[in-house]
Structure formats: structure tokens, C-alpha cells
Amino acid sequence: MSEAAIEIKDLRVDYGDFVAVQDISLSIPYGEVYGLVGPNGAGKTSTFKVLTTLMEPTYGEVSIAGFDIFESADEARRVMAYMPDLAPVPSDLKLWEFLDFHADTHQLGDRKERRERVDQCLGIVNLLEKREAWCKELSRGQTQRLVLAKTLLHRPKVLILDEPASGLDPLSRREMRIALQGLASKGVTVLVSSHILSELAEMCSSLCVMNQGRLLASGTAEEVRKELGRAERHLCAVTFGNPEALGEWLQTKRGVTEIKIDGSKVGFQYSGDDTEQEQLLVDLVNAGLKVRALEEESSSFEDILVRVAEGNREK
């Protein structure tokens, strides 16, 4: 297996007769914020449990920062950190006290060294000015960032974060994104999960989509969108003529469905390939329909994910 930050080969997880993860393989380099997205039941949590040595898989190979998690579990745990969804935070401690307690469990030097590391981690997540505040006074977003600070105390090379942005408002998500991308810029690898693809698209440099235990697509957000939405083209014809006449003409063309008129724009789905789309534009012009442009519109990430999940349920 190659020296990647996270290397997964042929991972499978069975619960009796139920297959939760079906033979997935991934290689994630250092310095990347990598997203794992999929609906509930996709296999994300089972994958995370294996990666964090909380569960043994049915079979497969996994390494974290070069350490085989089965043969060198202790070494792997020392170079990784896991942040579960809605991790508990005691209400009767101040922020610095909460972090200092965990710094002590990691044996991070004497009291002075621990305090310095606590303040460094609070600074990374933009909570240093609240070091004397009580944990119970924090908002959900601030609590999530405090837990992130806790996972950073022992300077892990790999972070595994389960739904860290779940339920956060836009400002809190922005703070979380800035913190994670800042860590990646220093060589830390961040693997983060979510069931909201657009949430990860703005946070991650690369991502993969899982559903029913299978890896469906991986790459940049745009590459994933194109791969999962490849069967449908969402086109929009902009006209300075009669949009109703354009809509009626499109109804006669093979491969055109779901025509919608919005002012001077006529949107529709088209199943033709690039050559057929070019010919469609030529036919529009030759028909004298006064089309200013024929543009391909991006499907929303949520629409794509819903169609994928619904399609798999029907099989």
C-alpha cells in the first residue's frame, strides 16, 4: 500500500447478512480536506468506525499515516484524531480547563507547555478570546469548534470528523471551513463526512459519494457532479423572441423533456450527447426561433444525490 495519509483497499463491513460497506478503495494524500458524503445508511459511519479502530471490518486493508491500523493500531491512534457528531462537552468547565484536562491525558508536557498548546488550539479555531468563558455559554457552532480544538491537542496528522458542520449556521460553517482548510495548508489531512453534498463542496478539495455501502463517484466537486449527473443535461435556451413558440418547438424534438418557461428562458432536460446538442442549436437557429444562447445548467448537488438514492432504492 502506498504512503498516503489514508489508504483504504477493498474494505468490506458486514452485519450478519447485511452489507454496510461494499469493497471500497480510497487513497487520500496529505494536506487535503476530503469529503465523504451520502444519505443515512450509506456506510459512512461504518467506514469511520473501521478507520478509527473502533471496529474490525469483514476484510480489507487500511493504513493511517503509513501505519496499518490492524498490525500497528497504537501507532495509528497516536497520529490520528476522531471527532464524533455531537461530542459531549461538560458545562461546568471553562474552555481552557476543558482543553487542559485533555492535554494532560495526552501527557503534553508540564503545566506551562499544556497552557501554551491549549491557547494555540483555541487560536486555530478562533476561540482564544473566549478561553475564560464557561462551556455552557457557547453556541452550537462554538461548541463544535471547541471539540475540534480538543482533537488537535496532540498534533495529529489525520483528522476524522463525523458531521462537524451539522446544524451550524452559515457563519459557523464558515469558521469551521477556515479552520479545516488552514490545517490542510500545513499538511494535515482532514476526512469529513456529511449527508449534504453542497456543504462539503465548499469545504473540501476533493470528495466521494457513497450510497448503500458503495462508492459511486470521487474527485473534485465538479467532477462528482458531472459523473453522477451524466445521464441528464439541464439546458436553458435564452430567446429574444417568443418563448412559448420555442417551448412548443422543443416538444417535437427527441430527447427533450421537462420543459419550463421562465420569462425569456426556456429550460429543459436533454439526453443527447455533445454532437446532438450542437445540432440542436443549429436546428434552433435554422427554425428562426431567435435564440441568443443555449447554456448547460448545473444540477444542484442535493438533486443529484436524491436521484441517486431513489434510483438505488428502486433496484
C-alpha positions as a Markdown table, in Angstrom:
| # | Residue | x | y | z |
|---|---|---|---|---|
| 1 | Met | 0.0 | 0.0 | 0.0 |
| 2 | Ser | 1.3 | 3.5 | -0.9 |
| 3 | Glu | 2.4 | 6.1 | 1.7 |
| 4 | Ala | -0.8 | 8.2 | 1.6 |
| 5 | Ala | -2.3 | 9.8 | 4.7 |
| 6 | Ile | -5.3 | 7.5 | 4.4 |
| 7 | Glu | -5.2 | 4.3 | 2.3 |
| 8 | Ile | -8.2 | 2.0 | 2.0 |
| 9 | Lys | -8.2 | -1.1 | -0.1 |
| 10 | Asp | -11.2 | -3.4 | -0.7 |
| 11 | Leu | -12.9 | -2.5 | 2.6 |
| 12 | Arg | -16.0 | -4.5 | 3.4 |
| 13 | Val | -18.2 | -4.4 | 6.5 |
| 14 | Asp | -20.9 | -7.0 | 7.1 |
| 15 | Tyr | -23.5 | -7.0 | 9.9 |
| 16 | Gly | -24.8 | -10.6 | 9.6 |
| 17 | Asp | -26.4 | -10.8 | 6.2 |
| 18 | Phe | -26.4 | -7.0 | 5.8 |
| 19 | Val | -23.5 | -5.5 | 3.8 |
| 20 | Ala | -22.9 | -2.0 | 5.2 |
| 21 | Val | -19.7 | -1.2 | 3.2 |
| 22 | Gln | -19.0 | -3.0 | -0.2 |
| 23 | Asp | -15.4 | -3.2 | -1.2 |
| 24 | Ile | -14.5 | 0.4 | -1.3 |
| 25 | Ser | -10.9 | 1.7 | -2.1 |
| 26 | Leu | -9.6 | 5.2 | -1.5 |
| 27 | Ser | -6.2 | 6.9 | -1.4 |
| 28 | Ile | -6.2 | 10.3 | 0.3 |
| 29 | Pro | -3.0 | 12.4 | 0.2 |
| 30 | Tyr | -1.6 | 14.6 | 3.0 |
| 31 | Gly | -2.8 | 18.2 | 3.1 |
| 32 | Glu | -6.3 | 17.5 | 1.8 |
| 33 | Val | -9.7 | 18.3 | 3.1 |
| 34 | Tyr | -11.6 | 15.2 | 1.8 |
| 35 | Gly | -15.3 | 14.8 | 2.0 |
| 36 | Leu | -17.3 | 11.6 | 2.4 |
| 37 | Val | -20.9 | 12.3 | 1.5 |
| 38 | Gly | -24.0 | 10.1 | 1.4 |
| 39 | Pro | -27.5 | 9.7 | 2.8 |
| 40 | Asn | -28.2 | 8.0 | 6.1 |
| 41 | Gly | -27.4 | 4.3 | 5.7 |
| 42 | Ala | -24.8 | 5.0 | 3.0 |
| 43 | Gly | -22.0 | 3.3 | 5.0 |
| 44 | Lys | -20.2 | 6.5 | 6.2 |
| 45 | Thr | -20.3 | 5.7 | 10.0 |
| 46 | Ser | -19.2 | 2.1 | 9.5 |
| 47 | Thr | -16.3 | 3.3 | 7.4 |
| 48 | Phe | -15.3 | 5.8 | 10.1 |
| 49 | Lys | -15.5 | 3.1 | 12.9 |
| 50 | Val | -13.1 | 1.0 | 11.0 |
| 51 | Leu | -10.7 | 3.9 | 10.3 |
| 52 | Thr | -10.7 | 4.9 | 13.9 |
| 53 | Thr | -10.0 | 1.3 | 15.1 |
| 54 | Leu | -13.4 | 1.1 | 16.9 |
| 55 | Met | -14.5 | -1.9 | 14.8 |
| 56 | Glu | -12.9 | -4.6 | 12.7 |
| 57 | Pro | -14.1 | -5.0 | 9.1 |
| 58 | Thr | -15.1 | -8.2 | 7.5 |
| 59 | Tyr | -12.0 | -7.8 | 5.3 |
| 60 | Gly | -9.8 | -5.1 | 3.7 |
| 61 | Glu | -6.7 | -3.1 | 4.3 |
| 62 | Val | -6.4 | 0.3 | 5.9 |
| 63 | Ser | -3.4 | 2.4 | 6.8 |
| 64 | Ile | -3.3 | 5.8 | 8.6 |
| 65 | Ala | -0.1 | 7.9 | 8.0 |
| 66 | Gly | 1.7 | 4.8 | 6.9 |
| 67 | Phe | 0.6 | 2.6 | 9.9 |
| 68 | Asp | -1.5 | -0.5 | 9.3 |
| 69 | Ile | -4.5 | 0.0 | 11.7 |
| 70 | Phe | -4.7 | -3.7 | 12.5 |
| 71 | Glu | -1.0 | -4.5 | 12.9 |
| 72 | Ser | 0.0 | -1.1 | 14.4 |
| 73 | Ala | -3.2 | 0.1 | 16.0 |
| 74 | Asp | -1.5 | 2.1 | 18.8 |
| 75 | Glu | 0.8 | 3.9 | 16.4 |
| 76 | Ala | -2.1 | 4.7 | 14.1 |
| 77 | Arg | -4.1 | 6.1 | 17.1 |
| 78 | Arg | -1.3 | 8.4 | 18.1 |
| 79 | Val | -1.2 | 10.1 | 14.6 |
| 80 | Met | -5.0 | 10.5 | 14.2 |
| 81 | Ala | -7.9 | 12.2 | 15.9 |
| 82 | Tyr | -11.6 | 11.5 | 15.8 |
| 83 | Met | -14.4 | 14.0 | 16.3 |
| 84 | Pro | -17.8 | 12.3 | 16.5 |
| 85 | Asp | -21.0 | 14.0 | 15.8 |
| 86 | Leu | -22.4 | 16.0 | 18.8 |
| 87 | Ala | -19.4 | 15.1 | 21.1 |
| 88 | Pro | -20.3 | 15.8 | 24.7 |
| 89 | Val | -18.8 | 18.9 | 26.4 |
| 90 | Pro | -19.1 | 19.4 | 30.2 |
| 91 | Ser | -21.0 | 22.6 | 31.2 |
| 92 | Asp | -19.1 | 23.2 | 34.5 |
| 93 | Leu | -15.7 | 23.9 | 33.0 |
| 94 | Lys | -14.2 | 26.9 | 31.3 |
| 95 | Leu | -12.8 | 26.4 | 27.8 |
| 96 | Trp | -9.2 | 26.4 | 28.8 |
| 97 | Glu | -10.0 | 23.9 | 31.7 |
| 98 | Phe | -11.7 | 21.5 | 29.3 |
| 99 | Leu | -8.8 | 21.5 | 26.9 |
| 100 | Asp | -6.2 | 21.4 | 29.7 |
| 101 | Phe | -7.8 | 18.3 | 31.1 |
| 102 | His | -7.5 | 16.5 | 27.7 |
| 103 | Ala | -4.0 | 17.9 | 27.2 |
| 104 | Asp | -3.0 | 16.3 | 30.5 |
| 105 | Thr | -4.4 | 12.9 | 29.4 |
| 106 | His | -2.2 | 13.2 | 26.3 |
| 107 | Gln | 0.8 | 13.9 | 28.6 |
| 108 | Leu | 1.6 | 17.1 | 26.7 |
| 109 | Gly | 4.4 | 18.3 | 28.9 |
| 110 | Asp | 4.2 | 20.4 | 32.1 |
| 111 | Arg | 1.6 | 22.9 | 33.1 |
| 112 | Lys | 3.2 | 25.7 | 31.2 |
| 113 | Glu | 3.6 | 23.6 | 28.0 |
| 114 | Arg | 0.0 | 22.5 | 28.2 |
| 115 | Arg | -1.3 | 26.0 | 28.6 |
| 116 | Glu | 0.7 | 27.1 | 25.6 |
| 117 | Arg | -0.7 | 24.2 | 23.5 |
| 118 | Val | -4.3 | 24.9 | 24.7 |
| 119 | Asp | -4.0 | 28.6 | 23.6 |
| 120 | Gln | -2.6 | 27.5 | 20.2 |
| 121 | Cys | -5.5 | 25.2 | 19.6 |
| 122 | Leu | -8.0 | 27.8 | 20.7 |
| 123 | Gly | -6.4 | 30.3 | 18.3 |
| 124 | Ile | -6.6 | 27.8 | 15.4 |
| 125 | Val | -10.4 | 27.6 | 15.9 |
| 126 | Asn | -10.8 | 31.3 | 16.6 |
| 127 | Leu | -11.9 | 30.9 | 20.2 |
| 128 | Leu | -8.9 | 32.3 | 22.1 |
| 129 | Glu | -10.8 | 35.4 | 23.3 |
| 130 | Lys | -13.3 | 33.0 | 25.0 |
| 131 | Arg | -10.7 | 30.9 | 26.9 |
| 132 | Glu | -12.2 | 32.1 | 30.2 |
| 133 | Ala | -15.8 | 31.5 | 29.2 |
| 134 | Trp | -17.9 | 28.6 | 30.5 |
| 135 | Cys | -18.5 | 25.8 | 28.1 |
| 136 | Lys | -22.3 | 26.0 | 28.8 |
| 137 | Glu | -22.2 | 29.6 | 27.4 |
| 138 | Leu | -21.1 | 28.5 | 23.9 |
| 139 | Ser | -23.3 | 28.3 | 20.8 |
| 140 | Arg | -23.6 | 25.1 | 18.9 |
| 141 | Gly | -21.0 | 26.3 | 16.3 |
| 142 | Gln | -18.6 | 27.4 | 19.1 |
| 143 | Thr | -19.0 | 24.1 | 20.8 |
| 144 | Gln | -18.2 | 22.2 | 17.6 |
| 145 | Arg | -15.0 | 24.4 | 17.2 |
| 146 | Leu | -14.1 | 23.7 | 20.8 |
| 147 | Val | -14.3 | 20.0 | 20.2 |
| 148 | Leu | -12.2 | 20.4 | 17.1 |
| 149 | Ala | -9.6 | 22.2 | 19.2 |
| 150 | Lys | -9.6 | 19.2 | 21.6 |
| 151 | Thr | -8.9 | 16.8 | 18.7 |
| 152 | Leu | -5.9 | 19.0 | 17.7 |
| 153 | Leu | -4.1 | 19.0 | 21.0 |
| 154 | His | -1.7 | 16.1 | 20.3 |
| 155 | Arg | -0.9 | 17.4 | 16.8 |
| 156 | Pro | -2.5 | 14.6 | 14.7 |
| 157 | Lys | -1.5 | 14.1 | 11.1 |
| 158 | Val | -5.0 | 12.8 | 10.2 |
| 159 | Leu | -8.4 | 14.2 | 11.4 |
| 160 | Ile | -11.6 | 12.2 | 11.0 |
| 161 | Leu | -14.6 | 14.3 | 11.6 |
| 162 | Asp | -18.2 | 13.0 | 11.6 |
| 163 | Glu | -20.7 | 15.6 | 10.5 |
| 164 | Pro | -18.8 | 18.5 | 12.0 |
| 165 | Ala | -21.0 | 21.2 | 10.3 |
| 166 | Ser | -24.3 | 19.5 | 11.1 |
| 167 | Gly | -26.8 | 22.1 | 12.3 |
| 168 | Leu | -24.4 | 25.1 | 12.1 |
| 169 | Asp | -25.5 | 28.5 | 10.8 |
| 170 | Pro | -23.7 | 29.9 | 7.7 |
| 171 | Leu | -21.2 | 32.0 | 9.9 |
| 172 | Ser | -20.3 | 28.9 | 12.0 |
| 173 | Arg | -19.8 | 26.8 | 8.9 |
| 174 | Arg | -17.5 | 29.5 | 7.5 |
| 175 | Glu | -15.5 | 29.5 | 10.7 |
| 176 | Met | -15.2 | 25.7 | 10.6 |
| 177 | Arg | -14.2 | 25.7 | 6.9 |
| 178 | Ile | -11.5 | 28.3 | 7.5 |
| 179 | Ala | -10.1 | 26.2 | 10.4 |
| 180 | Leu | -10.0 | 23.0 | 8.4 |
| 181 | Gln | -8.6 | 24.5 | 5.3 |
| 182 | Gly | -5.9 | 26.2 | 7.4 |
| 183 | Leu | -4.9 | 22.8 | 8.9 |
| 184 | Ala | -4.8 | 21.2 | 5.5 |
| 185 | Ser | -2.4 | 24.0 | 4.3 |
| 186 | Lys | 0.0 | 22.8 | 7.0 |
| 187 | Gly | -0.1 | 19.2 | 5.8 |
| 188 | Val | -2.8 | 17.8 | 8.0 |
| 189 | Thr | -5.3 | 15.5 | 6.2 |
| 190 | Val | -8.9 | 16.0 | 7.1 |
| 191 | Leu | -11.6 | 13.4 | 6.3 |
| 192 | Val | -15.0 | 14.9 | 6.9 |
| 193 | Ser | -18.5 | 13.3 | 6.5 |
| 194 | Ser | -21.9 | 14.9 | 5.7 |
| 195 | His | -25.2 | 14.0 | 4.1 |
| 196 | Ile | -25.3 | 17.4 | 2.5 |
| 197 | Leu | -23.1 | 17.4 | -0.6 |
| 198 | Ser | -23.2 | 21.2 | -1.2 |
| 199 | Glu | -21.9 | 21.7 | 2.4 |
| 200 | Leu | -18.8 | 19.6 | 1.6 |
| 201 | Ala | -18.4 | 21.1 | -1.9 |
| 202 | Glu | -17.4 | 24.5 | -0.4 |
| 203 | Met | -15.2 | 23.0 | 2.3 |
| 204 | Cys | -13.4 | 20.1 | 0.6 |
| 205 | Ser | -10.7 | 20.0 | -2.1 |
| 206 | Ser | -11.9 | 16.5 | -3.1 |
| 207 | Leu | -14.8 | 14.2 | -2.1 |
| 208 | Cys | -16.5 | 11.0 | -2.8 |
| 209 | Val | -20.2 | 9.9 | -2.7 |
| 210 | Met | -21.4 | 6.7 | -1.1 |
| 211 | Asn | -24.7 | 5.1 | -1.1 |
| 212 | Gln | -25.8 | 1.7 | 0.2 |
| 213 | Gly | -22.2 | 0.9 | 1.0 |
| 214 | Arg | -20.9 | 1.6 | -2.5 |
| 215 | Leu | -18.5 | 4.2 | -3.7 |
| 216 | Leu | -20.3 | 5.9 | -6.6 |
| 217 | Ala | -18.0 | 8.7 | -7.6 |
| 218 | Ser | -14.9 | 10.6 | -6.4 |
| 219 | Gly | -12.9 | 13.7 | -7.4 |
| 220 | Thr | -13.4 | 17.4 | -7.2 |
| 221 | Ala | -17.0 | 18.6 | -6.5 |
| 222 | Glu | -17.5 | 19.5 | -10.2 |
| 223 | Glu | -16.1 | 16.1 | -11.3 |
| 224 | Val | -18.5 | 14.3 | -9.0 |
| 225 | Arg | -21.4 | 16.4 | -10.2 |
| 226 | Lys | -20.7 | 15.6 | -13.8 |
| 227 | Glu | -20.2 | 11.9 | -13.1 |
| 228 | Leu | -23.4 | 11.4 | -11.2 |
| 229 | Gly | -25.4 | 13.7 | -13.4 |
| 230 | Arg | -24.0 | 12.5 | -16.7 |
| 231 | Ala | -27.3 | 10.9 | -17.9 |
| 232 | Glu | -29.1 | 14.2 | -18.0 |
| 233 | Arg | -28.2 | 17.6 | -19.4 |
| 234 | His | -30.1 | 20.5 | -17.9 |
| 235 | Leu | -30.2 | 23.1 | -20.7 |
| 236 | Cys | -31.5 | 26.6 | -20.9 |
| 237 | Ala | -32.3 | 28.4 | -24.2 |
| 238 | Val | -32.3 | 32.2 | -23.9 |
| 239 | Thr | -34.5 | 33.8 | -26.6 |
| 240 | Phe | -35.3 | 37.4 | -27.6 |
| 241 | Gly | -38.3 | 36.0 | -29.5 |
| 242 | Asn | -41.4 | 34.1 | -28.4 |
| 243 | Pro | -40.6 | 31.7 | -25.5 |
| 244 | Glu | -43.9 | 29.8 | -25.9 |
| 245 | Ala | -43.2 | 29.1 | -29.6 |
| 246 | Leu | -39.7 | 27.9 | -28.6 |
| 247 | Gly | -41.2 | 25.6 | -26.0 |
| 248 | Glu | -43.7 | 24.2 | -28.5 |
| 249 | Trp | -40.9 | 23.5 | -31.0 |
| 250 | Leu | -38.8 | 21.8 | -28.3 |
| 251 | Gln | -41.7 | 19.4 | -27.6 |
| 252 | Thr | -41.2 | 18.0 | -31.0 |
| 253 | Lys | -37.6 | 17.1 | -30.6 |
| 254 | Arg | -36.4 | 13.7 | -29.5 |
| 255 | Gly | -34.6 | 13.6 | -26.1 |
| 256 | Val | -36.2 | 16.8 | -24.8 |
| 257 | Thr | -38.3 | 16.5 | -21.5 |
| 258 | Glu | -39.5 | 18.7 | -18.6 |
| 259 | Ile | -39.7 | 22.0 | -20.5 |
| 260 | Lys | -40.1 | 25.0 | -18.2 |
| 261 | Ile | -40.6 | 28.6 | -19.3 |
| 262 | Asp | -39.3 | 31.5 | -17.1 |
| 263 | Gly | -39.5 | 34.8 | -18.9 |
| 264 | Ser | -37.1 | 34.8 | -21.9 |
| 265 | Lys | -35.6 | 31.5 | -20.7 |
| 266 | Val | -36.8 | 28.0 | -21.6 |
| 267 | Gly | -35.3 | 25.3 | -19.5 |
| 268 | Phe | -35.4 | 21.6 | -20.3 |
| 269 | Gln | -33.6 | 18.3 | -19.9 |
| 270 | Tyr | -31.8 | 16.8 | -22.8 |
| 271 | Ser | -30.5 | 13.2 | -23.2 |
| 272 | Gly | -28.4 | 13.9 | -26.3 |
| 273 | Asp | -24.6 | 13.8 | -26.4 |
| 274 | Asp | -22.3 | 16.8 | -27.3 |
| 275 | Thr | -22.7 | 16.3 | -31.1 |
| 276 | Glu | -26.5 | 16.1 | -30.8 |
| 277 | Gln | -26.6 | 19.2 | -28.6 |
| 278 | Glu | -24.6 | 21.1 | -31.2 |
| 279 | Gln | -27.1 | 20.0 | -33.9 |
| 280 | Leu | -30.0 | 21.1 | -31.7 |
| 281 | Leu | -28.6 | 24.6 | -31.5 |
| 282 | Val | -28.2 | 24.7 | -35.3 |
| 283 | Asp | -31.8 | 23.5 | -35.7 |
| 284 | Leu | -33.0 | 26.2 | -33.4 |
| 285 | Val | -31.3 | 28.9 | -35.4 |
| 286 | Asn | -32.5 | 27.5 | -38.7 |
| 287 | Ala | -36.0 | 27.4 | -37.4 |
| 288 | Gly | -35.9 | 31.2 | -36.9 |
| 289 | Leu | -36.6 | 31.0 | -33.2 |
| 290 | Lys | -34.2 | 33.8 | -32.3 |
| 291 | Val | -32.2 | 32.0 | -29.7 |
| 292 | Arg | -29.5 | 34.1 | -28.1 |
| 293 | Ala | -27.8 | 31.2 | -26.3 |
| 294 | Leu | -28.1 | 27.6 | -25.4 |
| 295 | Glu | -26.5 | 27.0 | -22.0 |
| 296 | Glu | -25.9 | 23.9 | -19.8 |
| 297 | Glu | -27.0 | 24.5 | -16.2 |
| 298 | Ser | -25.6 | 22.6 | -13.2 |
| 299 | Ser | -27.8 | 20.3 | -11.3 |
| 300 | Ser | -27.9 | 21.1 | -7.7 |
| 301 | Phe | -25.8 | 18.6 | -5.6 |
| 302 | Glu | -28.9 | 17.8 | -3.5 |
| 303 | Asp | -31.0 | 17.0 | -6.6 |
| 304 | Ile | -28.3 | 14.7 | -7.9 |
| 305 | Leu | -27.9 | 12.9 | -4.6 |
| 306 | Val | -31.6 | 12.4 | -4.2 |
| 307 | Arg | -31.9 | 10.9 | -7.7 |
| 308 | Val | -29.0 | 8.6 | -7.0 |
| 309 | Ala | -30.5 | 7.4 | -3.7 |
| 310 | Glu | -34.0 | 7.0 | -5.1 |
| 311 | Gly | -32.6 | 5.1 | -8.1 |
| 312 | Asn | -30.8 | 2.7 | -5.9 |
| 313 | Arg | -33.9 | 2.0 | -3.8 |
| 314 | Glu | -35.8 | 1.1 | -6.9 |
| 315 | Lys | -33.3 | -1.6 | -7.8 |
